[in-house]
Amino acid sequence: MALTQFVEINRHLNIAKALQTVEQRPCWMMFDAEADVLYLNFQNPAQVATDSEVTDDDVVIRYAGEEVIGLTILSVSQR
């Protein structure tokens, strides 16, 4: 059991390292294991996007006007 907990902790630490590279602001996230999607919201409560774009690496960037309000990362387990 202890090894399993260690592996889970390392996964969370990897996410924390990645989040340190983005602009410093509050961030709420939810992982949908069934859909294999990670949702990151920079507004609480989450705002409705007025526009979005999909990058070449399957990340949906959500906008409210000119402001990035969230990311949707597809196929998380394959990264």
C-alpha positions in Angstrom: 0.0 0.0 0.0 2.8 2.5 0.8 4.3 2.1 -2.7 0.9 2.8 -4.3 0.6 5.9 -2.2 4.1 7.0 -3.2 3.2 6.7 -6.9 0.0 8.7 -6.4 2.0 11.4 -4.6 4.5 11.6 -7.5 1.6 12.1 -10.0 0.4 15.1 -7.9 3.9 16.5 -7.6 4.2 16.4 -11.4 1.0 18.3 -11.8 2.2 20.8 -9.2 5.5 21.3 -11.1 3.6 21.9 -14.4 1.3 24.4 -12.8 4.2 26.4 -11.6 5.0 27.3 -15.2 1.7 29.1 -15.8 0.7 32.6 -14.7 0.3 32.8 -10.9 -3.4 32.9 -10.1 -6.0 30.7 -8.4 -6.7 27.5 -10.2 -9.4 24.9 -9.7 -9.1 21.5 -11.5 -11.1 18.4 -12.0 -10.0 15.1 -13.6 -12.6 13.0 -15.3 -11.0 9.5 -15.4 -13.8 8.0 -17.6 -13.4 10.7 -20.2 -9.6 11.0 -19.6 -9.9 14.8 -19.4 -8.4 17.3 -17.1 -10.3 20.6 -16.6 -8.5 23.6 -15.3 -10.5 26.7 -14.4 -9.0 30.1 -13.5 -12.4 31.5 -12.3 -14.5 30.4 -9.3 -17.2 29.8 -10.1 -16.2 28.8 -13.6 -17.3 31.4 -16.2 -19.0 30.5 -19.5 -16.5 30.7 -22.4 -17.3 33.1 -25.2 -14.7 31.5 -27.4 -12.3 28.6 -27.5 -9.5 27.1 -29.6 -8.0 23.6 -29.8 -4.2 23.4 -30.0 -2.3 20.8 -32.1 -1.7 18.8 -28.9 -5.4 18.5 -27.9 -5.7 21.3 -25.4 -8.8 23.4 -25.5 -8.1 27.0 -24.4 -11.3 28.7 -23.2 -11.7 32.5 -23.4 -14.1 35.1 -21.9 -13.4 38.0 -24.3 -9.6 38.3 -24.5 -8.9 36.5 -21.1 -8.0 32.8 -20.8 -10.4 31.4 -18.3 -9.6 27.8 -18.5 -8.0 24.8 -20.2 -9.4 21.4 -21.1 -6.6 18.8 -21.6 -7.7 15.8 -23.6 -6.2 12.3 -23.4 -4.4 13.0 -20.1 -3.3 9.4 -19.5 -1.4 9.4 -22.8 0.8 12.3 -21.9 
